[in-house]
Every structure is written in C-alpha cells, then in structure tokens.
Amino acid sequence: MNDNTYGLDKPYVICHMGMSLDGKVTGGFLDLPHCAEALEAYYTVNRELSAMAYACGRVTMEGSFTKGFRPDLTPFLEEVVPPMDYVADENATFFAVAFDRRGRLGWTAPAIEDEDPGYGGAHIIEVLCAGVPQAYLAYLQSVGVSYIFASREDDASELDIALALHKLKAIFGIDKLLLEGGSILNGAFLRDDLVDELSLVLFPATGAEEDKPLFWQSSTNRFTLAESRSIGSVPHLRYTRVR
C-alpha cells in the first residue's frame, strides 16, 4: 500500500523514536542515568515537530498512559450502539491516536493526562476493527473518547492502516502525525509504505536480546538522510522516504 491506496489522502507520517545503538526501542537502557540527556532530547524533538497527533499501539498506550486499567463494561451491556465512527469533541485540535483493534484499552478521561506538553491534553481517538463489543463503544462514549473503524476488506479483524489514516485526516483534519511505537505498529506502517519520514534520537547504550527492534517484521524501504545534528551530545537523525 501507499499514499494512493483507494485514492485516499492521509497525514504526513513521521516515525519518531528513541533508539539504542543496536536498533532497540524498548528496554532497561531507556532508564540508565547516562541516557537521561537522550531521553530529554527525544521529548524535545517531539515538541519541535509540532504534529497535530501522535499514534501508538495498544501495548505502548497501556504502558505509557492507561497503566493496565480495565473498564467495567457491565453498565453498558444493554446498550445498542451502531458500529459507526464517533467524534466526541468537535473542537479538539491535538490528538492521541490509539491503534486498539479489539477495544481493550481503558480510559478514564477524554484526553491524555501527562505533564509533558508534547503529550498532555491530547484528545483520544481509538482506532478499532469491526466486531468490537457495543458495550465498549458505549463505554468510550460515556468517557468522551472518539473512535473510528478501519478494518481490512479481506479480514475484518485486522486493521487497514491506510484507511485509518485517511479517516484521521478527513474527519479530524490531522495533517501531520507522529508514529511512536511500538515495534509491531511501526512495522505495519512500514510494510504498507505509510512512513514518510524517520526521526531517530540515538541513546548511548545497547539493548538486551529481549528488547524490541525499531520495526517488527518490516519490509525493504529506501530513505535518504535529510538532517543530522546534535542536541547537546545526543545525535538526532532525520530520514525522508525515497519514492
């Protein structure tokens, strides 16, 4: 797939990640004291990129924001909610996009609560596949969370990322989006040729064998170096997609 899949438009996608010297994006190296400067540089670049939205997979959203909270859907079991896209806040201008195909994340507020201005205050949009329980949709509406459906035509249980991106632009007006993990979602974007740019902040450490790579099950794509700079002692590299 590419930008012209179905003839649809999409946001400009920048995959912005902090990465170890051996290409890992999760693991204990992120918390090492001598990596603190790199971590702060990562957040600095996040703010500099000034995107209207950032997107993460379910596991990353859970680890960073929902902290494993599971909603009680019992009060919503009798609700009848058609499987249609839902906009909870028509005035929102900054968004957190959760690719959560089965509808597992538990939210307690309609926007991300975080002290970092690069994340806090972002209105939440859930990206779902067909078949998510109506009780979960009713729950999201009760919290004030928006959601869209983006299932593949050949497998309704799998996400159609190109369709999701088109809806994010058409419905919410998102013209630039930061893709910030995890590895599985990054790889899915890359396989569908939906990454326009890489923004990589290098951490002065290597990861462990069990740590996750930048892209999981990715495909071959060509990028060219657009910018190389240092933020203090931290390298920041930007690559653009060669099409």
Secondary structure, DSSP 8 states (H G I E B T S, - for coil): --TTGGG----EEEEEEEE-TTSB-SSGGGG-GGGHHHHHHHHHHHHHH--SEEEEEHHHHIIIIITT-----GGGTT----S--B-S-TT--SEEEEE-TT-----SSSB---SSTTTTT-EEEEEE-TT--HHHHHHHHHHT-EEEE-B-SS-TTSB-HHHHHHHHHHHH---EEEE---HHHHHHHHHTT---EEEEEE-SS---TTS-BSSSS-----EEEEEEEEETTEEEEEEEE--
